Structures are given as C-alpha cells and as structure tokens.
C-alpha cells in the first residue's frame, strides 16, 4: 500500500509527512530519555507532554526547513536516486544531531537544572579540558550511546522516499502537485515555528515552557534542546561590564537586595494591581494640569476622580516599551535592559515576584488576562512568578457563557473587569491579584454601543482610552460594594505608553511616562508627591506598606520610605540607558555619557553633558545598577 502511494505524483508530500512523523518519534524518545535520566528532579505530566509537542513542532520545522523545501521543489528532474539519497542524508543527519544534543543535555541537566542555551558556548569558551570531560561522560553513559545508535539506525531504515515511475508519470501534473504542496505547507510551517496562527501569539520562546510546568524545573522537560539553542541565538544579551572589580564597592553604591526592618509587624491587606494596556500618563488629565496652558482635560474622568483620592508621583515612568517588558517590571521588579527579559535565557533563572512573595505569607494569588490563554506568554510568566490561579478568556467564557470577545485580542475591558471584581469576591482574604487589560490596543476598536459615546479623537487610541477609563470606573464602583474593598491596596499603572499628540511625550524620556497610582480606600488622600517613580518601585513600595519583614530581591525602591533626593528611574532605549535622578536625565551608552538634560527641559533640547556637577555621581550609580543587573542575570542570582 505504502509503495503504491510513493509511486504517485503526490508522493513527495506523503514522504515529507511520514518522515516528519519519524522526527516527532525521535524527539519523544529524547524527552523520555531526558526524564528517565533525571527522574529525581523531574515530573512528567500530561501538561508537560502537551507543551513538548508545541516546542517539538517548532524545533522540527526549524531544523528540517531545508529538507522540506528540497523535497517539495516542483522540479521533476530531481526524481532520481542521487537526489533523494542526498535528501535522506540531510534528514537523518539533522535529526540525529538533534537527538545527540538532547541526549547530551539529559546528562548535563543535573548541573544546571535547565535546558542548555547558547550561553553554554561562552560559559566554556576558555575551558581546555572539554574533550576529556565529554569522553568520560560517553563512557559513563554508554547506554545512551547505544540507544542513540539504535534510534539512528531505525530512523535510516524507516525513512520513506518517493519511488515515482518516470515512464507513467505526467511531469506537468507532478510539478503542479509539488508547487501546491509547497504553497500550502509554508503557512503551516511558519505557524508551527511561531507556536500558533492567531494575532495574539508571539513566537514562542524558552519562557513559554513555564506555562506547562507545575514547577519551574519541569519546564526543561517540556522544552527540547535544539529549540532552546535556536531561540537563544543572538539573545545572549547580558554581557557583564567591569565597572567595579570589588563586590563590596559595587554593593556600597547599589544593591538590589532589600533588608526590611524586622521590628515592624506585617499588615496583611489585600493587594490589587491593575495593568492597563497603553495607558500612558499623557492621556490622564489630572496628571497634566499644566498641559496646553492649563486647559488640557485628558480622556480619563474616572481615573482623574480616583487620583483625587490616591497617591501619585510627579515623575513616573515605565521601564520598557512593550507589554512583555511591563510584566516583569511591575510584578517582579525586573526592568528591561537590552532585550525583553522574558525573551532571554535568563527568564529560566530562579526568581519570583509579588505573588510568590505574598503567597509564602498565606495570600491567595490570581492573575487575570482576557486574551486567549497563553497569549503573550503571560500565563507562563504568571505561573513562574507564583500566581496560584490564572483566569483568561477560556475561564471567562466558561463562567459567563457569552461572547464578549473583541474579535482580535481579548474580552472587552468592561465585562472582563466586572468579572475580575466578582472573582475576587470568591477568594479567601488576604489575596493578591493582578489584571492586564486589553481594549486600548491596536486595532483600536470599542464595542458598537459606545461608538457614539466615545467618538474618535486626534489619535485612534483616545476613544479606546475613554472606553477603558469608563470600564475602570465601573470596576471600582463594583469593587466598592465588596466586603474586601476597605482592606485593599490598589495600584494602577500601564504596561507601556502609546501614541502621542504632545511634543513632551514624544521625547526620549516622554515615551516612558506611565502613571503609578496607589489607592488605599481605608486612607483616601489625594497627594502628588514630588518624587521620581518607576514600575520596578511598585513591588518594594507595596511590601513596605504591608510591613513585610523578610529580605527580598528587587531592582526598585520603596517610594514611600525613601527620601525624594534618593528616588530614581532607569530605562533602556536603542542602546542607551536613561537614568533619571537629581533633577536630570543622563543618557549613557554603556561606555560614556552621551547627554544630560534637566527634567525641566521637557523637550530635551539643551544638552548639559560635562556641565552638571551631579553627572559623575549619576554615572557611578548607573554603572552599579547595570553591573548588578548583568551579573545577577548571568549568574542566576535573582533572589537574596
């Protein structure tokens, strides 16, 4: 039967599908070997197996892309023994190499407790004894060598190749079939490499494995080593500078390890963090009273009313320009330097966040995001950092049974925030939750019933900001009727900023202007504090308000217990670090200061480099922050 099929015009496609199936079998054997080699450390669950299929698909399609193209090229002259023997060699060699890499990593795992990435090349670049080490391990794991040889032998024997009868075949028909096969196969290959078809899916990365692992260590089992290597190519972005040779001198200038005053008793209030998509400071009238000669109203009447009862900061910033930058900054106190943290190999380090810290204190924790589960890698990140529950589009639609999907990204903000308030009412106090909204996002649409109420503004996003602001207002109205409301600390911020129609918010610094609003219903007070604030300050500030007593790790500071002159912010833009402190913005390229601007120079027009006495001190402080960041990322020291 198979021989007959392989003698048809469509046989190249059938052969490709069969051989890719063999590749899946090889990867499954590799995963089982990885597990049995490390059963003391790993749990093989159904979720791990499901995640493994996703990452295997991506790795198989990446590594076999050349083979697929060679097989499906619509060139009838390639139907000869020599050509297909070459294709067979390419296929077997590529997948044998993948198997070997997986087997070697199964042995290496117990030393690193994670999949090997391209950082291993730098890690062992100066070692001269690798040959002997590898040779010794070959002898110690002789059974893996035998298994490898057996699998490769079976792969060679089970390989299928077309055996088209050139005498009976109409070549034009063959060319058409191959061309159509290639055109139809291409989008599926791209989707498989990325991890899905939909617009909400970013290319999957190493950190996505946390979504399928009940423990961070099990993420290694969901992954495969070829995928980990491919995804970390060019992502080894954390290079440790040698600004300070002495560890004590470095720590004396800056350390991310916080040691609270343990004489303070912890007050276990609920904590609710609202991360509002693209909700830049520009759109908020209450934070721009001097804009447009004092006539600016903004687009957020409900948040303006909230600010009248909250603590805000005169200069508040986000630490990145993407949603995937905002999550680590806000919830784990990790800023974006060079590349988004969760897209780098360091995302597999041992770290936690506000949910994990408070979870250890008896808090129930949950993360809410109205997009499809797994979107943007948020579910994986939430699980990694200690959130016990995740509520996405799947849970919402199961609970509500209604279609409130916006057609592109997620559940509309208004119904999802109501759902958020309701679900918190079912949680045991104290609890810590976070929600990530979605409606103020490209393609900038709002529900049909609100199009007259919230008309188009100067920018497309402005009508969405109005809608989301209304949804936030209704959320607080519902929350205020809940028994847990008075015992809660609310924090509202944005993931990043978006479009602007004012010059100030279009500068290097203005593009990072995000609100940080802290509302405590039991102590409502409208105060604008003359301090510099940033997203990574949220975690230390909340822990300070709760009186948390244990040492913890975080790159930010406790805003409410730090003098104004010691508050600061940092962000990274196209190879430049921006450090805000002492009333100035310093721009540093990693080697030297490129510019210094006064914070009062809102359009950043007057470069004061070399003219400000604080420049030297700011350079030292920024260098210490950068070196601490790079050292701790590369050395896996993201806990105290």
N, C-alpha and C positions, 0 to 999 in steps of 0.2 A: 504493500500500500504506500509506504513512505517513498520507496524507489520510484513508483509511478508519479507521485506528486512532484518529486525532484526532477522529473523529466518534462515539466510543464513550463510555459513562459513565465509564470509567476513563482517559479521555484526559488529564485534568489531571495525574495521576501520571506518565503517559508523557511529557507535555510537560516536567514538572519534571526527570525523569531525563535527558531529552535535553539540556535547557538547562544542567543542572549538568555534563554531559559537555563541553559547549562551554566552560564555565568552566575545567575541567581543561585543555583545549587552550590557552586563553588563558594560564594560569599556566605551562604548559610552554613556550610561546613566550617568556614573560617570563624564564624561567630560562635558556633558550638564549641569549637576548639578553644577559642578565647575564653569562653565561660568555664569549661572543664579545667582549663589550666589555672583558673583563678576563682574557683568555687568558694574559697574562704572569704572573698571580698565582694562577690557579685551576686545579684539576684536576677534570674532570667524569668521575666514575666511576659504576659500577653502584650502589654503596652510596649515593652522593650522590643518584642518581635515586630509589632506593627511599625514602630519607629525605625527599626532596622530595615524594613522593606523600603521605606522612603529614602533613607540615606544610601542604601544599596543601589536603588534605581538611579540616583544622581551619579554615584561613582561609576556604575557600569556604563552609563551613557557617555559620561565624560571620557572614560578611558577607551571605549570602543567606538568612538565617533569616526575615526579614520576607517576602521573596518567596515562600518555600516555604509559609509559613502562609497568605498571601493566595491562593495557587493552590489549596490543598487545603481551604480552608474549605468545609464542607458546606452551602453556601447556593446553591441553584440559580439564584437571581435574578442572581448575578454573571456568568452566562454571557451576556455581551453585549460588543459591540465596545469600548465606552469602558473598561470594567473591565479587559479584557485588554490594551488599549493602555497603560493605566497600569502594569500588571504588567510589560509589556515594557520600558517606560521605566525602571522601578525596576531591573530586572535588568541592562539594558545600562549604565545609569549607574554602578551599584555596581561591576560588573566592569571597566568602562572606567577608573574611578578606581583600582581595584586594579592594573590594567595600567600606568597612568600612574605610580603610586607606585613600582612595581617598576622601570620604565624610568629614572626619575629616580635611584633608588638605585643602578642599574647604573653611572651616571656618578659618583655620589658615593662609591662603594665605595673607589676607589683612594686617597681621602683619609683613610679611617677603617679600612679593611681588615676591616670587619664590616658586618652589616646595620644599618640605621638603626632606632633605637628612639625612644620618646617623649622621651628626653633631648635629642634634637635641638631640641625646642621651647625648652628652657631655654638650650641652647648658643647659639642665635641670637636669643634674645629681645630683646637690646639692639642688634642689628645693623640699620642703616638702609639698607643697600645690597643687600638680598636681591633686590629686583626686578631690578636691573641684572645681578646675578650670574646669576639664573635666565634672564633674557633672553639673555645672552651664551651660556650653555650650550645654550639652544634653537637658536641659530644654529650653534654648533659641532657639534651633534649633530642636524642637520636630518634625517638618515636615520632616526633614532629617531622623530621627529615623523611622518614619512611612514609608517613601519611601524605606529605607533600608530593612525593614521587608517585604514590598510588593515585592521587587525585589528578595530577597532571597526565598520567597515562590514560586514565578514564576519559579525561577531557579530550585528549587526542583521538581516542577510539570512537567516542560518541559524537564527535564533530560531524555535522551534515554539510555537504557541498552539492551544489546543483550538478545534475548529470544530463544536461539538455541534449537531445538528439538533433544535431545540426542538420540532418537530412530532411526531417519532417517539420522543422520549426520555421514559421514565417517571421523573419527578423524584424519587420516593422511592428508586428504585434508585440514581440519581446521588448523593443525599445519603448513603446508606449506604456506597457505594463511597468517596466522599471522606472520610468520617469514619474508616472503617477504614484508609484510606491514611495519613491524618494520624497516627492512633494507632500504626500500625506503623512509620511513618517516624521518629517522635520519638525512640525509643531509639537508633536508628542515628545520628541527628544528634548526640545527646549523646555517644555513643561516639566518633564522628568528631571532635568538638570536643576531647574529652579525650585522644584518642590510643589508645583501646582500651576493651574491655569489662571486663577482669578486675579483681579487687580489688587486685592488685599494681600496677596502673597509676595513677599520679598524673596529673593533667592535664599534658600535655607542655608544656615551656617552651623558651625560647630555648636553654638549655644542652644540651638533649637532642640538638641537632644535632651535637654533638661525637661522638656515637655513630656517625654515618655518615660522618665525615670522617677521612681518614688524617692530615690536618694541621689544626690549629685554624682556619687561614684558610679552608679549604674548607667549614667549617660554614656560612659565609654563603651558599654555593651551594645547600646543602640547604634552607635557610630560604627564606621569601619575606617581603617587607617588610610586607605587611598583617598577617601573623602576628606578626612582631617588634613591630609597633606595638601590636597588641591585647594581647599578653602583657606588655608593659611599661607599660600604662596603670595608674597608681596604684602602680607598682613603682619609680618614681624616688625611692627612699627615702633615698639618701645625699646629705644636704644638708651642705655644708661649713660648720662653725661658724667664727667669727672669734675664737677664744680667744687666739690668738697671731698677731700680724701679721708677726713676724720669723721666717723659716725657721730661722735658726741658734739662736734662743732655743727654738724648738719642738724641734729635734733635740737640744739640750743636755739637755732633760728626758726625752725618749723618742724613739727611732728604731727602726724595725723592720728596719733593715739591719744584718746581723751581719758583722763582720770578724774571722775567727778568727786565731789565732796561727799564721802560716805556717811557723814553725820546727818544728812538730810533724809527725811522719810519720803518714800515714794508714794505719790498720789495716783491711783490707778483710774484716771479718766479715760473715756473712750477717745480715740483719735480717728478723724475722718479727713482724708486727703483727696481733694478734687483737682485732677489734672485736666485742664480744659484745652482742647485742641486749638492751637494757633492763637490763643487769647493774649496777644501782645499788650503791653502797657499802653500803647498808643490809643487803643480803642476805648479806654476807660476814662470817662470824663473826670471823675473825682481825683485821678492821678495826673491830670493835665490842666490844672486850673489856670496856668499861665499861657497855655497854648492859644494861638490865634487872638492874642491881645486880651485874654481872659474870656473870650466869647465861645470857646470850644465846649460843646456839650457831650461829645462822645456818643457811644452806641450801647451803653450799658446801664440803664437807670436802676435795674435791680441790684447789680453789683455795686453801684455807687451808694445805694442805701445800705448795703452790707458794710461797706468801708466806713460809713459814719459810725459803726459800732465795733470797728476792728482796729487791729494794729497793723500798720503798713510802714514801708520804708521809702525814704526819699529816692534812693538809688537802688533799684532791684533789677537783677539780671538772671537770665538763663545761662546754662553752661554749655549749650550746644545749639545746633540749628535744625535738628531732626528729632522726630518722636523717639527714636531709639537712643538718642542722647539724653532726653529728658528723664526717661525711666530710671536709669542708674543714678543720675544726679539727684533726683528728688527722693527716691526711695532707698538708695544705698549709699548716698554721699560720695559718689564717684563721678568726677567731671569727665568730659570728653577732651582728650588730648590726642592730636594727630589723626586718629580714626575712632569711629564709634566703638566704645568699649565692648559691647556685646557682639561685635563682628570680628573681634580679635581672639587669638588663642587664650589670652588672659581671662576671657569670660568663663573658662573652665577652672579658674582658680577657686580657692576656698574663701568665700565671702558670704555675707548675709546682708540684711537691710533692716529697716524699721519693723517690718512684720516679723522677721526672725528674732530680733532682739526682744520685742514685746511678747512674742509667742512664748519665749522662755520664762516670762513673768506671769503666765496664765491667761494671756489675752487670746481671744478667738480672732482669727485674721481671715480676710477675704479680699480678693481683687475682682473688679468689675470692668468689663470692656465689651461694648455692644457689637463688636465686629465678630466675624466667624472665629470660632475657637482656633487658636494657634496663630492668628493674624499678627504680623509684625514681630513675631517671636515673644509677644508679651506673656503668653501663658507659660512658656518655658522659663522666662525670667522671673515671673511671679512665684513659680514653684521653687526655683533655685534659691530665692531670697527669703523663703519662709512663709509665704501665704498658704494657709491650710485649705482654702476653698477658692475656686475660680468660677465666675459667672460671666458667660459670654452670650453670644447670640443663640447658641443651642439651648442653654438653660432658660433664657428669656422666652423663647418661642414655645418651649415645653411647658413653661409655667403659665403663659398668657394665652397661648393658642391663637394669637392674632398675627397678622402680617404687618409689622411696623418697620420693616427693612427699608432703608432709603434707596435701594436699588444698586448701590455701588459699594459702600463701605460697611455700614453698621445699622443698628437700630437707631431711629431718630432720638435725639437727646431728651426731648420732653418725656416720652414714655419710659425711656430707659432710666432716667434719673428718678422717676417715680418708683419704678421697680427697685432701684437701688435703696431708696428710703424704706420701702416696705420690707425688703430682705434684711436690712439691719435691725428692724424691729423683731425679727425672729432669732437674732443672735444673742448669745449669752454675754452679759457685761462682765468685765470690760472687753471691748473689742477694738480692733484696729482695721480699718478698711481703706481702700483707695479705689477711685473710679477714674477711668480715662474716657472722656467724651469723644465724639467723632463728627458731629454735624458741621462744624466750622472748618471744613476740609474741602479741597478741590474734589469734585467739580462745582462746589459752592451752590448747592440747592437746598431748599427748605420745603417743608410739607405744603401741599397745594393750598390748604385752608389758611395759611399765613402769608401768602404772597401779596395780598393787599395790605395787610397789617404791617409787614416789613418789606417795603419796596427796595428797589435797587439803590445803592449808594454810589459814591465815587469809585469804590472798588467792589468787586463782586462779593468779597468775603464779608463786607459790612452788614449785609442783610442777614447773613448766617450768624454773625456775632450778635445781632439783635435777637435772633431766634434763640440762640443758646443762652443768652443772658436771661430771657424770659423763662427758659427751662430751669435755669439755676434758681431764679426767684421762686418758682413753683416748688422746686425741691426743698428749699428752706422753709417754705410755708408748710409743706407736709411734714418735714422733719421737726418743726417746732411743736407739733402736736404729739410727738412721740415721747414716751416716758424717759428715754435715754438722752434727750436733747440737751438738757441743762448740765448733764455730766459729761459733756463732749468738748473737745478742742477741734475746730475745723481749720483746715489750711486750704487755701485756694491759690493755684498758680497755673501757669501754662506749660506745655511741653517745650514750646519754642515760639518765635514770633512769625509773622507772615507779612503780606503786602502792606505797603505804607504810602500815605499821601502827604507826609510832612517831612521836611528835609532832615530834621533832627533824628528821626527814626530810620533814616536811610544811610546813616554813617556806619563806620566800622563798629562803633560801640552801640549805636541806636538799634542796630539789628538784633541785639541781645537783651533788649529791655522787656522783661517779663514781670508781672505783678507777683508779689508774695504777700498774701493777706491772711492774717491769723485772727480768727473769730472765736471767742470764748463766751458762750451765752450767759454763764454764771457771773462773768465780769465784763460786760459790754462797755467798751470805751473806744471812742474814735480818736486815734492818735497817729500822727505821721512822725515817725522817729527819724532823726537826721543821721541815718547810718547807711552804709553800703551793705546790701544783702544779695545773696545768690541762692540758686536752688540747692546746692550742697549744704547750705546752712539749715535747711528745714529739719533734717534728722537730728542734729545736735540741739537745735532750739526746742523741738518737741520733747526730747529726752530731758532737757533742762527744766521745762515746765512741769514735767511729771516727777521730777526729783529722782531720776534714775541714778542708781548708786554704783554701778559696776563699770570697769574700764570698757571702752568700746573703740571701734575704728571708724574714722570718717575724715574726709579731707576738708570739711567745712568747720564752722564755729557756732557756738551758742550765741545767737544775736542778742538775746535779752540779758545776757550776763557778761557781755564783752563791751568795753568802752568804745565809743564812736570812733576814736582815733585808731583803734586796732581792728576795725572791720574792713573787709576787703572782698574782692571778687576777681575771678580769673576765667578766661575763656580762650578758645583757640580758633583762629580763622586763617585758612590758606597759608599755613606755615608760620603764622605769627601768634605768639602768646600775648594776650592783652591782660594787664594787671592793673586793677583799679584800687587805689589807696591814697591816703593823704591828700585827697582832693585832685588827684591826677590820674591819667590813663597812660601807662607805659606799654609800648609795643616792642616786643623782644623776639628775635628770630632764632633764638637758641644759642647764639654766639655773641650778639651785640644788640644794643638798644637802637631801634630804628627811629622811634619818635616818642615824644612825651607831650601830652595835651592836658590842659586844665579841664576839669569837669565842667567848669563854667563856659568853656569854649565848646558850645553844644554842637557846632558843625565841624569841629576838629580841623580848624584851618591854620592855627598858629603852632607850629612845631617848636617845642621848647627843649629839645634834646641838648644836653650839656649846659642848660641854663637853670636847672632846678636842683636845689641842694638835696632834695629827697631822692633824686634819681639813683644814687649809689645804694642807698638802703633798700629801695624798691627792687633793684636788680638782684641784690643778695637774697632777699626774701623770695622772689620769684624763682630764682635758681634752686633754692632749697625746696620749694614746692615741687618743681619739675623733677628734681633728682629723687625726692622721696617717692613720687608717683612712679617713675620709671623703675627704680629699684624694687619697689614692692610689687609692681606688676610682673616683672620678670622673675622675681624670687618667690612668688606666691606668698606674700606677707600682707594679706588684706584683712587680718584680724589682729587684735592686740596680743 
